[in-house]
Amino acid sequence: MARSGRSPRSLETIKSEDPTKVCSECGSKDIEYSNEEFYCKKCGLVLD
């Protein structure tokens, strides 16, 4: 199998890629990452 040349990304890298995540439900920027999901700490909405 051929590799695409990408290096594996760490969880820290992925979490810090988009620091401007905003909840589409309440507009809060207080986004947390837990159990492999991003969610809004204010209203609890799970984000993509």
C-alpha positions as CSV (number, residue, x, y, z in Angstrom):
1,M,0.0,0.0,0.0
2,A,1.4,3.4,-0.9
3,R,1.5,6.2,1.7
4,S,0.2,9.6,0.8
5,G,3.3,11.3,2.3
6,R,1.3,12.8,5.2
7,S,2.7,12.5,8.7
8,P,0.3,11.4,11.4
9,R,-1.3,14.3,13.3
10,S,-1.3,14.4,17.0
11,L,-4.5,15.2,19.0
12,E,-2.9,18.4,20.2
13,T,-2.3,19.5,16.6
14,I,-5.9,18.7,15.6
15,K,-7.3,20.5,18.7
16,S,-5.3,23.6,18.0
17,E,-6.0,23.8,14.2
18,D,-9.2,25.8,14.5
19,P,-9.2,28.0,17.6
20,T,-12.1,30.1,16.3
21,K,-14.7,27.4,16.5
22,V,-18.1,28.9,17.3
23,C,-21.3,27.2,18.4
24,S,-23.9,27.5,15.7
25,E,-26.7,27.2,18.3
26,C,-25.7,29.8,20.8
27,G,-22.7,31.6,19.3
28,S,-20.4,30.7,22.2
29,K,-16.6,30.3,21.6
30,D,-16.3,28.1,24.7
31,I,-15.7,24.8,22.8
32,E,-14.4,21.7,24.5
33,Y,-13.0,18.4,23.0
34,S,-14.0,15.2,24.8
35,N,-14.6,11.6,23.8
36,E,-13.4,12.4,20.2
37,E,-16.0,15.1,19.8
38,F,-16.1,18.9,20.0
39,Y,-19.0,20.3,22.0
40,C,-20.2,23.6,23.3
41,K,-19.7,24.0,27.0
42,K,-22.5,26.6,27.2
43,C,-25.4,24.7,25.5
44,G,-24.0,21.2,25.0
45,L,-24.3,21.1,21.2
46,V,-22.0,18.5,19.6
47,L,-20.1,20.1,16.7
48,D,-18.6,18.5,13.5
